[in-house]
Amino acid sequence: MGSSVRELAENTPAGRDRYIDLLRVASLGTVVAGHWLMAAVTVGADGRTEVGNLLAVVPELQLLTWALQIMPVFFFVGGFSHALSYRSLSRKAEGGPGGGSVYSAFLRARLQRLLRPTMVFIGVWGAGALLLQLLGQGGGLLDVALRLVAQPLWFIGIYLAMVAFTPPLLRLHERWGWAAFGALVAAAGAVDVARFAFGVPYLEFLNFAFVWLAVHQLGFLRADGKLRLPYVLAGAGLAGASLLVALGPYPLSMVGMPGERVSNMAPPTFALLCHGLWLVGAVEALRGPATRWLARPRVWRGVVAANGISMTAFLWHLTAMLGVYGMLLALDVPLPEPASVAWWAQVPLRLAAAAALTAALVAAFRRFERPAAAEPVAPGTASGPAAALGVTLCLFGVLGLSMVGFGGLLEGRTAMLVAVHVTAPAAVAMALVGWLLVERAGRGSAVSTARRWR
């Protein structure tokens, strides 16, 4: 891997925005470190294992989420990359296959390095969970793991929706610019007004689209060089979030907290959108010095190497964290009370062990993150509808699985997804069928067969 990383780094196009690659890696890395740190595993007097949240134990630490709830930055980076990718494919396809082929090629190009490692993760955990159930194994931390390891898949579901909606939203952006972004912001605000002021039920779930797509739209603006005055954007976002939390029904934490009546995350609120504006403005303000730092060959090689394994590490980091706690319990190592002096003293050991185990899992599964070469497609292939169906099935499959988890595969345990009860087997089936449709529909395109950057 070292030689290929060096080669990729040395052959980086002069016009590539290296800072975008750094933001992608840094945002995922922050999420991973945050999950490792915030997990508070305890064993009750009845021997039952529970995984709590440090932020619930020490509410004062919830202010840290205003810097560490970094997923808006990842979705902003996605908007930037998706705009460039779709435009590039459209230019290459001029005079060739129809728009449906461009769309399917775009989906495959953008989702291959996302879905292949995700399907392997789902397959490994699904098979393992089924085997454990057939053998009658379970209880304790294992049951917790079967429920928790799938939760980060919600992010992949949202990202799938962003990729799927890129072509129409990009056209709106190209026609209306900031007005298209403003319409999404206004829609998100209207949803919260209807929710909190008038008690309209179910409408709040629309903000899964409006909030995250608004942040995604900022990436389009950045791709066209229209995202100026980052300090103004950051200040407006920070002021808006502060006022909403201080005066409105919004909680302080920008991540979900157990037992809270209102969550800023599920579904997203207008306060979380303001938080996203603050973060995007803040990272844009740091672009200049960061770009100069990335000009150093050793630094850039590190970013290139991290980009090649980032999704695999994200998928498996909770597996590693729970594996570390499992080993501690198996070795009868006492688990201190969360936030106690002994607990904090144990943090470096747990983080180092989780990092080492994640590295081992990355070494085992990173090959699935490498993109395969594209294959030629016959002109006129009408693959757009199949690709759209595939990404829709994948979206609902991974979102459903993030809610129901891998536990109780044979009992038909369900979770509510958009007014429909979904089981883990059904979610797995939708994800796999959807992935196969995206792969088949997007096979072949105007995409270069050379190894691509993400």
N, C-alpha and C positions, 0 to 999 in steps of 0.2 A: 504493500500500500504506500510505503514511503516514497518510492520512485514515481508512482503515478501521481501522488500529491504534489511532488516537486515539479513534475512535468505540467500538471494543470496550472500550478501557481505561476510558473515561468511563461506559460502560453496564455495568460489572462489577457483578453482584448484590452487595448488601451482605454476604450470608452466605457468599460464596465464600472458600474457603481459598486465599489467594494464595501461601502458603508452599509448598503442594503444586506449584503451577506453577513456582515458582522451583527446587524440587528436581528436577523433571523436566528443565528446561533445564540446570541445573548438572551433573546426572549425565551427560547425553549430552555436554555440553561437555568435561567432565573426561576421558571416554573418548577423544574426538577428540584433545584436546591430548596425552594420554598416548601414543596411537598415533603421533602425529607426532614426539614427542620420543624414544620408545624405538626407533624404526626405525633400524637401523644398516646402511646399504647399502655394500657393498664390491665391488670388482672384483679378482678374483684374477689371478695371473700368467698363467693360461691364458685370460684375457679373460672368464671366467664371472662373471656378476653374481649376488650373493647378498644376501638381506635377513636380517640377524641381529637380535638383541635386545640393546639396551644393558644390560639387567639381567643378561644372561649374561656380558657383558664386564666389568661392574663388579657383582659379586654383592652388595656392600654396599648398593647402591641398592634391592635387593629389599624392604627394609623399607618403602620408600615405597608399595608396593602395599597396605599396611595402611590407607592413607588414600585412595589413588588408584584402587583396585579398587572402583569406586563403583556397579557394576551392581545390587547388592542394593538400593540406595536407589531405583533406577528401578523395580524390581519391587515394592517396598514402596509406592511412589506408585501403581503400577498397581492394586494391591489396593484402595487407598482409592478411586480413581476408578471401578473396576469395580463396587464395592459400591453407590456412589451412583447410577451409571448404571442398573444392573439394577433397583434398587428404584424408581427414577423411572419406567422403562418399565413395570414391573409395575403401578404405581399408575395410570398412564394407560390401561393395557389392561384394567383391571377392568371386567367386563361386556361386553368386546369379544371379539377373537379369542382362541383358546386359547393354552396355554403354549408350544406350538411356535412360534407367531408371535412371542411375546415374545422367545423365545430367538434366533430368526433376526434380529429387529429389533435386539436387543442386539449380536449379532455384527457386523452391518453398521455399527451406530453406533460401536462401539469400534474396528473394524478398517479402516474406510474410509480414514482418513488414514494408516494404516499400510501397507495393502496396495496402494493405488493408486500411491504413489511407489515402492514396492518392485517392483511389476510393471513399471513404466517402467524402473527401474534394470536389472532382469533382461533386459528386452527390448533395451535399448540395448547392454548389454555382450554379450548372447548374439548379436545380429546382428553386432556388430563383431568378435567372436571368430570367428564363422563366415566372415565376409568375409576376415579376415586369413588364415585357414587355407586358404581356396580360392585366395587369391593367393600362397600359399606364403611368407607373411611370418611371422617369429617369431625366437626366440632372445633372449638377453640379458635385459634388464629386462622386456621384453614378456611373456616366458613367466612370469616371476615375478609380474607384474601379473595375468595371467589366472588364476593360482592364488590370489593373496592377496585381490583385491578382493571376492571373495564370502565370505570368512571371517566378517565381522561379521554375516552373515545368521543365524548360530546364535542370536544374541540375539532376532531376530524370531521364529524357530521356537519358542523357549522362551516368548516373550510370547504367541504364538498359543495355546499349550497353557494358559496361565494364563487367557486370556479364555474359552476353550472350557470350562474346568472351574469357572468362577466360580459358575454357578447351584447346582450340588450342594455345592460347598465353602462357599458363603455360607449355604446351609441348615444345614450342619453347624455353622458358626460361630454362627448365630442360636440353635441349640439348645444347643450345648455351650460356646461362648465360648472361653476360654483352654484348655480341655481339648482342643478340636479342634487348636489350634496345638501343644499338648504332644504329641499323638499323632503328628503329623508329625515333630516333633523326635526323639521316641523311635524312630520308624521309621528316620530318617536315621542315628541312632546305632547301631541294630541292624545296619544294612547295613554300616557301617564295621567293626563288631566281627566280623561274618561274613567280611568281606573280608580284614582284616588279622590277625585272631587265628586264624581257621580256614581261610583260603585258599579260600573258596567262590568259584568263578569266575562272572563275568557279573552277579552280584547288584549290583555297584557301580553299574550303570547305572540302577538304580531311584532313585538319589539325584539324578538329573536332575529327577525329580518331587518327591521328598520335601524336598530342600533348598530349591529355588526356590519351591515352593508354601508352605513354612513361612514364608519371607520375605513372600510374597504375602499370607498369612493375617494377618501383622502389620498390613497395610494395612486389613483388615476391622476389626481391633481399634481402629485409629486412627479409622476412620470412625464408630465407635460411642462414641468418647471413652473407651475402656477401656485405652488405652496410656499408663499413668501411670508415674511414677518412672523417667524416661528415664536418669538417672544410674546407677540400679541395673542397668538393661538393658545400658547401654554397658559398665559395669564387669564384669558377669558375662560378656558376650561377649568382651571383651578378655582377661580372665583365662583363660577357656576356650581361646581360640585360642592364647594364649601357652603354656599348659601342654601343649596337644596338639602344638605345634610343637617345644617343648623336650624333651618326653619321648616323643613318639610317632613314627610314620613319616612325619609330614607335613612338606612343605618349607616354607621361610620365605616364598616368594613366593605371593601370592594370585592370581596369573595364571599361565597355563601357560608353562613354560620349555622350550626345545629340548633334547631328549635326557634329560630327567628321568625317573626310574623311576616316581615318583608325582607326579601333578599334583593340586593343590587344585581345579582348574577342570573337568577333563574326565576322568572324571566328577566332579561336585562332592563334596567331603568334608565331614565333620562340622566340621572346622576352618574351612572356608569358611562354614558356617552360623553358627558362633560369630562369625566376622568380620562377617557380615551383621547379627547382633544388636548388635554394637558400633557399627557405622555407623548403624543405625536409631536406637539410643539417643542417639548423638552428635548427629545432625541434629535429633532431637526436643528435645534440651536447648537448641538454638539457636533454637527456634521463636519465643520471645518477642521478642528483639531483631530477628530477621529480619522478623517481621511488622510491627513498627514502621517498619523501613526501607522495606518494600514499600508503606507508606501514602503515600510520596512519589510524586506523579503521574509524574514523569520516570522514576523507577526502575521503576514498574509498567508504563509504556508499553514500556520496554525488554524486560521479561519477556514481555509480550504479543507483541511483534514476534518475539522469539526462539522462542516457542512455535509460531508460525506456520510456521517453516522448519526446526525442529529435526530432524525425521526426514529431510528431504531432505539436510541437511548431514551427518547421520550416515551416510547411504547412500553419499555421494559423497566423503567426506573421504579415504579411502584412495586413490581415483582421483586426487585432487588431489596427495596426498603423493608418489605414485609418478610423477605427471606432472612434479613439480618435479625429482625425481631424474633423470627422463628428459631434461629440458632441460639439467640440469647436465652429464650425460654427453654430450649432443649438442654442447654448447658446449666440450667438453674441459676443464671445470672439475675440478680434482683433488678426489677424495673422500678426505678425511683418514682416518687410522686412527680407528675409533670410540673415544670417550672421551679422545682426545688433546686437547691444548690447541687445536690448529687445528680439530678437530672441534667443540669447544664454542664456539669463536669463530664458527663457521659456523651454529650453531643459530638465532640470531635471524633471519638471512636466510632460512633454510629454512622456519621457522615463518611468517614474514610472507608468503612466496611461497605456501605451502600455504593460508594463510587467504585470500589474494587469489583463488587459483584455485578454492577451495571456494565463495567468494562468487559467482564467475562461474557455476559450475555450479548453485548455488542459484537464481540469477536465471533460468537457463534452464529449470529443472525444478520450481520451487516451486509453480507453479499446480496440479500434480497432487496436492499435499498439501491443497488446499482441499476440504472435504466438499461433496458434491452434495446438493441438496434431496431429502428423502424423498418417496415417492409413496404414495398411498393403496393399501391392500390390502383385498381382499374379505374380509369376516368369515368365519372358519372355515378360512382357508387353512392347510393342513398343511405348513408350510415348515420345521419344526424338523429333520426327518431330513436334508433336502437341505443345510441350513446346517451341520449336524454333519459330514456327509460332506465338504462344502467346506472347512471349517476343518482337518479331518484331512489332506486332500490338500495343502492349503497348508503345513501344518506339516511333513509329510514332504518336500515339494518343496523348501522353503527350507533345511531342515536338510541334505538331500542335496546341494544345490548349494553350501552352505557348506563341505562336506567335499571335493567333487570339483572345484570351481572351473569356470572357463569354458574351460580348455585341453583340447585333444584332442577336440573335439566330434564329429569324424567317425571317430575311432579307437575310440570306445566306452570311454574311460577310466572306471574305476569306483572307488567308495569303498564301504566297508561301513557300512550304516545299519541298526541293529537286526537283524543277521544276514541282511540282504539286500543284494546288490550293486546299487548305483544308478549310473546314468550321468547326465551333465549334461543331455542331451536329455530323458530320462525325468523328471528333477527339475524342469526347466522346464515340461514338460507338466503334471505334477501341480500345480505352483504356479498355473499359469494356469487350469486347469480348476477347481481349488478356489476360486480368487478369483471366477470367474464364478458358481459355485454360491452363494457367500456373497452376492454382489451381487444375484443374482436372487431368492434366498430371502428376503433381508432387505428387498427393495424394498417400500416402503410399511410403515407402522407407526404407532404412536402417537407417533412422534418428531416434534417440531416442525419445520416447514420453515424456521424461522429459522436463521441461521448458528449453529452449535454450537461450544462450546468443546470442546477435546479432553478 
